[in-house]
Amino acid sequence: METADAVLNSTDEPPEPPARQVWSPSRRARVALHVAWILLLALGTVARIGRFGFHPTDQGFMLAQSWRVLHGEIPHTDIISARPLASAILHTVDFALPGPLFAGSGLLSMVEIILATMAVAVLVTRRPVLTWGPLLTALVAASALLSLNSFPLMAWHTIDGIALVACGAWALDAGLRSGKAFPRRAGLFMFGVAVFAKQSFAPVVAFGVLWLLLHPATRAGALRTVRWWRRTVVDLLWLGAFPLTYVAVVTLDGGFAAMADQLTGGIPADGERLALLWLDDPSALTREPAANIGLFAVVAAALILVRLLRDRLGRIAIAADVLLVLIGTVVVIGTVVDGEAFAPSRWADVLWWLTLPAILVNWVTVRRVVLPVLFVPALGFMVSLSWGQDTPTLAAGSLALATVVLIAQRGARPVPSPRRRREWLVASTAVGLAVLLGTGLFVTRHHDNNPYLDVSQDRLTEDLGTVTPSLRWIRTNPSTAKYIGQLGDCIERFPAARVAALPDNPFAYPAFGVRNPFPLEWPLLYELVGDSRQRMLDTADRLSREGGYLVLFETVNPDVLSAGGPVPDEVAPGTPAYDRTGLSAELDARLTGTPVTCGSFVGKWAP
């Protein structure tokens, strides 16, 4: 067992294991242990956190798009989307998982978060996973929980993008260091898929190309040999494989112009709030949580000075170094605790800013810029390019872990004696488990008190499996359960080949196994891109001509559901629908079916 510095602080790349040990019993056991803790952490998180709380808006949005893809619909021609639909394609896998659909989908998303956190840890520590000790393993597990923070466990394009970018960087780095083509090209392929999960991850293409071309392993023979050109061209084709295929399929279906309109017609997200966290108002540096940026900058400057004068200061430098690293770690932990794991406090933005002086400390320590280290703030910035959460909260655990590791790295230390190794194993295991348990309790407490768009856990008394098997094990408040039950009753009472529940119920299509005739699942203002409004109206006209539809409109404000407010048993005919964009009223006016009421829903039915 290696020392703490050897595990956490080494900047030396470990030697490749001999070929004869690749499939040794010890290696297989290590692989099995890592697979086991990943699955146990994901299952435990779903069981204790992820299945509590449900809201019928975005907690089914991605699965609704995947449901369309499974039925052969083509992105941007049949499905209107402000984002490319790589995530919808990827999450078709969710429907093949054993068990209830929504719980299984949450499990897969937690596995993605864990793998992304592991990838960032490998890039920053420069330690392959199979060389990790119990302390680093536990810290990574705790960081994955922190990255989940207050977010719901659900299929989501940002989670997909983070996992693809982080794991792609992990694979690319491993391939470049080992000289193996497959991991290098697999990493580039994942970069290409990430761009089509969400446009905010587009910068990873430039990052990947620079990483590929500037790495010493690929610079050899540059611009001189045919082999170098052939290898580079093939690598770049792997990077573009998914984007080129996606665009080709859409173009062959006649949807290129529609795709261009949809992907460029949304409201831009530029990361301004992250970049201007304190630059826009320097006095913010005197207030929490931004005040931690100034404090950490002082710690980083002192660390740089101590390490530059290490030879002169001797033992004083060692003591000062340890003390400053501890202070810096406390600042990182304090940022998380003060932010209370909620995005509105901008705590994750502060963590992002802390990585910058940490990178500077690392550069002074190792005397070189490690490109994978620069990847960490780049990932955080891409995550912050969002309409809903314009902050890198979903990468917060990785940012916190990277910051601590970067300031703690001081090079390898001698391997201790066998007795000391045993003592270190016991101590590191105890510390790691304590950190993991503390983080788990911290995240769990906040989820219990504030589930995503739902009431506190003690009021989540209803299992949605009583409404539909796909929602089994998901717990919510009685009002939301009643609302979803009414929707299920409506679908059963008024059978039709095509069913729509507008505007805020994208979960309904995969949950109840019905087909949405409209080209948009969730007609929010931000999602109404290109000619989407007109296409929705044209669809209503076509339904009126053809019949065979049930179109329901909600009358309950979704905010009422998230607060556990009252849901009426039945509404009178003509009750106005809840309508933020005016689109529901226009659609209702064009539909010529029989007016119906069902629980809190109104609608038109043409059997």
Secondary structure as GFF3:
##gff-version 3
##sequence-region A 1 607
A	DSSP	alpha_helix	4	4	.	.	.	ID=ss1
A	DSSP	pi_helix	5	9	.	.	.	ID=ss2
A	DSSP	three_ten_helix	19	21	.	.	.	ID=ss3
A	DSSP	alpha_helix	25	45	.	.	.	ID=ss4
A	DSSP	pi_helix	46	50	.	.	.	ID=ss5
A	DSSP	three_ten_helix	58	60	.	.	.	ID=ss6
A	DSSP	alpha_helix	61	70	.	.	.	ID=ss7
A	DSSP	alpha_helix	86	90	.	.	.	ID=ss8
A	DSSP	three_ten_helix	91	96	.	.	.	ID=ss9
A	DSSP	alpha_helix	101	125	.	.	.	ID=ss10
A	DSSP	three_ten_helix	129	131	.	.	.	ID=ss11
A	DSSP	alpha_helix	134	148	.	.	.	ID=ss12
A	DSSP	alpha_helix	157	178	.	.	.	ID=ss13
A	DSSP	alpha_helix	181	195	.	.	.	ID=ss14
A	DSSP	three_ten_helix	199	201	.	.	.	ID=ss15
A	DSSP	alpha_helix	203	214	.	.	.	ID=ss16
A	DSSP	alpha_helix	216	219	.	.	.	ID=ss17
A	DSSP	alpha_helix	226	252	.	.	.	ID=ss18
A	DSSP	alpha_helix	256	264	.	.	.	ID=ss19
A	DSSP	alpha_helix	272	275	.	.	.	ID=ss20
A	DSSP	three_ten_helix	282	286	.	.	.	ID=ss21
A	DSSP	alpha_helix	291	308	.	.	.	ID=ss22
A	DSSP	alpha_helix	310	313	.	.	.	ID=ss23
A	DSSP	alpha_helix	315	339	.	.	.	ID=ss24
A	DSSP	three_ten_helix	343	345	.	.	.	ID=ss25
A	DSSP	alpha_helix	347	366	.	.	.	ID=ss26
A	DSSP	alpha_helix	371	384	.	.	.	ID=ss27
A	DSSP	three_ten_helix	393	395	.	.	.	ID=ss28
A	DSSP	alpha_helix	396	408	.	.	.	ID=ss29
A	DSSP	alpha_helix	418	449	.	.	.	ID=ss30
A	DSSP	three_ten_helix	457	459	.	.	.	ID=ss31
A	DSSP	beta_strand	462	463	.	.	.	ID=ss32
A	DSSP	three_ten_helix	464	466	.	.	.	ID=ss33
A	DSSP	three_ten_helix	469	471	.	.	.	ID=ss34
A	DSSP	beta_strand	475	476	.	.	.	ID=ss35
A	DSSP	alpha_helix	478	493	.	.	.	ID=ss36
A	DSSP	beta_strand	498	502	.	.	.	ID=ss37
A	DSSP	alpha_helix	508	512	.	.	.	ID=ss38
A	DSSP	alpha_helix	532	546	.	.	.	ID=ss39
A	DSSP	beta_strand	549	554	.	.	.	ID=ss40
A	DSSP	alpha_helix	558	562	.	.	.	ID=ss41
A	DSSP	alpha_helix	583	590	.	.	.	ID=ss42
A	DSSP	beta_strand	594	598	.	.	.	ID=ss43
A	DSSP	beta_strand	601	606	.	.	.	ID=ss44
###
